Amino acid sequence: MKNIIFIIVVILLSVGCKKNKPGTIDPDPVNPLGAVSLSLPENNSICVTGSVVSAAQSNVELKWETVTNATKYVVTVKDLLTGINSTFTTDKNLYIATLSRNNPYAWEVVAQGVSSDKTSKSATWKFYNAGNGITSYSPFPADHLIPAINQAVTAINGKITLSWIGSDADNDILNYDIYLGTTTSPSLFKKEVLLSKLENVELTGKLTYYWKVITRDKNGNTSESDVIRFTVN
């Protein structure tokens, strides 16, 4: 009987003192972050709800759904005309940003947990901050250009496809002009493209190319994408 009791005690002690193998990590006791869902201003919308600060600026309320287990939010707003990013931090699920009127913006939110390496990122939405006397708005600059920045692509039979995404608060995009070349200021390659892609583009291998997209709407308003650098294998 004593031998049996002794064996049970040894087993219990060995289980209670068991350590993780080298290189393993204890399970994280913190619950994972929920997804970040943006709310207002709506994507690809004309924002007319802000409070006017001056003829040039207004305060715009950026809102998103509260994220489970988030302790703070990092809000990034990009001026789509200048390309400048502004970053703000808050512990609430809204932020009031002072923005230029008659100007397009993109924004996104990153939720952070107790540990800064635990994050959850929203989609990127775009809106046009309205102003007085404007009845027609320029398209948003085309984005999601493929080939993407610094991408290496393989030409099939010496040809590739260029693609992008265009959007407009007025929903009246007419066409696109494509600029492409081997310098940082590419020249016009194809004008008045109706679709958001251009197929069978002949390129030379082992070269670096630059390209951009000009979006045009039915009222003659235009916008310009970033210039994208890529290489051909």
Buried (B, 14 or more C-beta within 10 A) or exposed (E): EEEEEEEEEEEEEEEEEEEEEEEEEEEEEEEEBBEBEBEBBEBBBBBEEBEEEEEEBBEBBBBBBEBEBBBBBBBBBBBBBEEEEBEBEBEEBBBBBEBBBBBBBBBBBBBBBEEEEBBBBBEBBBBBBBBEEEEEBBBBBBBEBBBEEEEEBEBEEEEBEBBBBBBBBBEBBBBBBBBBEEEEEBEEBEEEBEEBBBEEBEBEEEEEBBBBBBBBBEEEBBBBBBBBBBBBE
